[in-house]
Amino acid sequence: MTQETPMPELDPEVLSEARDRARELIRCGFQEPDEIAGSLAELLDDQGLTEEEAELIVAPLWEERLAEQAGWPEVTDVDRLGAAFDALEGEGVVAAMDFTCCASCGYAEIGDEADEDSRGFVFFHQQDTERAAAGQGLMLRYGGFRAAGGPDGEGSADAAALRTVGIGREVVVALTAEGLSVEWDGSPDRAILVAPLEWLNRLPE
């Protein structure tokens, strides 16, 4: 019989908050257990949570999620999303998942992921991931690259908008080809929404 890992002796409210946040990050499916424990310790440092205690909180919740995965479909919506992103990468569109903390950082840093053949980009950031994991659909940011790399902005505003719309259309085609539902009005100023989306993202092995 497996011996249960003892829980740290913490204030019940702190323990409850730590567990809730751990479940949120585990549900996102991109971070390793030690990364999640580090995030918890940083979040609740002022309430006395250590990283070692955080690891004890994360461990059983991680195993719980692994057990849930055994009953998932062979191909999930997140698998389909990954396949669409892989297809876009093959066509010269940088496609980054769970990229940076927010939209501003994403737009600022996505050019670093480009090579000389990259024509444009699509990404969703960590806050987008959390919203998707909470059942609110997934927002995708996209755009074109200047000739020398980096987010679009070179030349006339109309030309930049046309390049952005072109990338947006490619993203929509790739997503719908994988059977995902997409909401987008064709405007270069509007993010692409993937919804409804069942967020079942397998944990890192």
C-alpha positions as CSV (number, residue, x, y, z in Angstrom):
1,M,0.0,0.0,0.0
2,T,1.4,3.4,-1.0
3,Q,2.0,5.8,2.0
4,E,0.4,9.2,1.5
5,T,2.6,12.2,1.5
6,P,2.1,14.2,4.7
7,M,0.7,17.7,4.1
8,P,2.6,20.7,5.5
9,E,1.1,22.2,8.7
10,L,-0.1,25.5,7.3
11,D,-2.9,27.9,8.0
12,P,-6.0,26.3,6.4
13,E,-6.7,29.4,4.3
14,V,-3.1,29.4,3.0
15,L,-3.2,25.7,2.2
16,S,-6.5,26.1,0.4
17,E,-5.2,29.0,-1.7
18,A,-2.1,27.1,-2.5
19,R,-4.0,24.0,-3.6
20,D,-6.4,26.1,-5.7
21,R,-3.5,27.9,-7.5
22,A,-1.6,24.6,-8.0
23,R,-4.7,23.0,-9.6
24,E,-5.0,26.0,-12.0
25,L,-1.4,25.8,-13.1
26,I,-1.5,22.0,-13.4
27,R,-4.7,22.3,-15.5
28,C,-2.8,24.6,-17.9
29,G,-0.4,21.7,-18.5
30,F,2.8,23.6,-19.5
31,Q,4.8,23.7,-16.3
32,E,6.8,21.0,-14.5
33,P,6.0,20.2,-10.8
34,D,9.1,22.1,-9.5
35,E,8.1,25.2,-11.6
36,I,4.6,25.2,-10.1
37,A,6.0,24.7,-6.6
38,G,8.3,27.7,-7.2
39,S,5.3,29.8,-8.4
40,L,3.3,28.9,-5.2
41,A,6.2,29.7,-2.9
42,E,6.7,33.1,-4.6
43,L,3.0,33.8,-4.5
44,L,2.6,32.9,-0.8
45,D,6.0,33.8,0.5
46,D,4.6,36.5,2.7
47,Q,2.3,33.9,4.3
48,G,5.2,31.6,5.1
49,L,4.9,29.0,2.4
50,T,8.3,27.5,1.5
51,E,9.2,25.8,-1.8
52,E,9.6,22.5,0.0
53,E,6.1,22.8,1.4
54,A,4.8,23.8,-2.0
55,E,6.3,20.7,-3.5
56,L,4.4,18.5,-1.0
57,I,1.2,20.3,-2.0
58,V,1.8,19.9,-5.7
59,A,2.8,16.2,-5.7
60,P,-0.6,14.6,-5.0
61,L,-2.4,17.1,-7.2
62,W,-0.1,16.2,-10.1
63,E,-0.7,12.5,-9.6
64,E,-4.5,13.2,-9.5
65,R,-4.2,14.9,-12.9
66,L,-2.2,12.1,-14.4
67,A,-4.9,9.7,-13.3
68,E,-7.5,11.9,-15.0
69,Q,-5.5,11.8,-18.2
70,A,-6.0,8.1,-18.5
71,G,-9.6,8.7,-19.4
72,W,-9.1,11.4,-21.9
73,P,-9.8,11.0,-25.6
74,E,-6.8,9.9,-27.8
75,V,-6.8,13.3,-29.5
76,T,-7.9,16.4,-27.5
77,D,-8.7,19.9,-28.6
78,V,-5.2,20.9,-27.3
79,D,-3.6,18.2,-29.5
80,R,-5.5,19.7,-32.4
81,L,-4.3,23.1,-31.5
82,G,-0.7,21.9,-31.4
83,A,-1.1,20.2,-34.8
84,A,-2.4,23.5,-36.3
85,F,0.6,25.4,-34.8
86,D,3.0,22.8,-36.2
87,A,1.4,23.3,-39.6
88,L,1.8,27.0,-39.4
89,E,5.4,26.7,-38.4
90,G,6.0,24.6,-41.5
91,E,4.6,27.5,-43.6
92,G,6.8,30.2,-42.1
93,V,4.6,31.4,-39.3
94,V,6.1,31.4,-35.9
95,A,3.6,29.7,-33.6
96,A,4.2,29.9,-29.9
97,M,2.1,28.4,-27.1
98,D,1.9,29.8,-23.6
99,F,4.4,32.4,-24.7
100,T,5.4,35.1,-22.1
101,C,3.2,36.5,-19.3
102,C,1.0,38.9,-21.3
103,A,0.3,40.3,-24.7
104,S,2.7,43.3,-24.4
105,C,5.6,41.0,-23.6
106,G,4.5,38.6,-26.3
107,Y,4.5,41.2,-29.1
108,A,7.8,42.6,-27.8
109,E,9.6,39.2,-27.7
110,I,8.0,37.2,-30.6
111,G,10.5,38.5,-33.1
112,D,13.3,36.7,-31.2
113,E,11.6,33.5,-32.2
114,A,11.8,34.3,-35.9
115,D,14.3,33.2,-38.5
116,E,15.0,34.8,-41.9
117,D,12.2,32.9,-43.6
118,S,9.5,33.7,-41.0
119,R,6.6,35.7,-42.5
120,G,4.5,36.2,-39.5
121,F,3.5,35.0,-36.1
122,V,0.7,33.7,-33.8
123,F,0.9,33.2,-30.1
124,F,-1.1,33.0,-26.9
125,H,0.3,34.0,-23.6
126,Q,0.1,32.5,-20.1
127,Q,-2.9,34.6,-19.1
128,D,-4.6,33.4,-22.2
129,T,-3.8,29.8,-21.2
130,E,-5.3,30.2,-17.8
131,R,-8.5,31.6,-19.3
132,A,-8.7,28.8,-21.8
133,A,-8.1,26.2,-19.0
134,A,-11.0,27.9,-17.1
135,G,-13.3,27.3,-20.0
136,Q,-13.4,30.8,-21.5
137,G,-11.9,29.9,-24.9
138,L,-8.5,30.8,-26.2
139,M,-7.4,34.2,-27.6
140,L,-4.7,34.1,-30.3
141,R,-2.5,37.1,-31.2
142,Y,-1.0,37.3,-34.7
143,G,0.7,39.6,-37.2
144,G,3.3,40.0,-39.9
145,F,7.0,40.4,-39.7
146,R,9.1,43.2,-41.2
147,A,11.7,42.1,-43.7
148,A,14.4,42.1,-41.0
149,G,12.2,40.3,-38.5
150,G,10.1,41.6,-35.6
151,P,6.4,42.5,-35.4
152,D,5.0,44.3,-38.4
153,G,5.0,48.0,-38.6
154,E,7.2,48.8,-41.6
155,G,5.7,50.7,-44.5
156,S,2.2,52.1,-44.7
157,A,-0.4,51.3,-42.1
158,D,-2.6,49.8,-44.9
159,A,0.1,47.5,-46.1
160,A,0.9,46.4,-42.5
161,A,-2.8,45.7,-41.9
162,L,-3.1,43.6,-45.1
163,R,-0.1,41.5,-44.0
164,T,-1.6,41.0,-40.6
165,V,-5.0,40.0,-42.1
166,G,-3.2,37.6,-44.3
167,I,-1.6,35.9,-41.4
168,G,-4.9,35.8,-39.5
169,R,-6.5,34.0,-42.4
170,E,-3.8,31.4,-42.5
171,V,-4.2,30.9,-38.8
172,V,-8.0,30.4,-39.2
173,V,-7.5,27.9,-42.0
174,A,-5.0,25.9,-40.0
175,L,-7.3,25.8,-37.0
176,T,-10.4,24.8,-38.9
177,A,-8.5,22.2,-40.8
178,E,-8.0,20.5,-37.4
179,G,-11.7,20.7,-36.6
180,L,-11.5,23.6,-34.1
181,S,-14.2,26.3,-34.0
182,V,-13.0,29.8,-34.6
183,E,-14.5,33.3,-34.1
184,W,-12.9,36.2,-36.0
185,D,-14.4,39.1,-37.9
186,G,-11.4,39.5,-40.2
187,S,-10.2,42.7,-38.6
188,P,-6.5,43.1,-38.0
189,D,-7.3,44.7,-34.6
190,R,-9.2,41.7,-33.3
191,A,-7.7,38.7,-31.7
192,I,-8.8,35.3,-33.0
193,L,-11.0,33.3,-30.5
194,V,-10.9,29.5,-30.5
195,A,-14.2,28.5,-28.8
196,P,-15.7,26.3,-27.6
197,L,-12.5,24.6,-26.6
198,E,-12.2,21.8,-24.1
199,W,-8.8,22.4,-22.5
200,L,-7.3,19.0,-21.9
201,N,-3.5,19.5,-22.1
202,R,-1.4,16.5,-21.2
203,L,1.2,17.2,-18.5
204,P,4.9,17.3,-19.5
205,E,6.5,13.9,-19.3
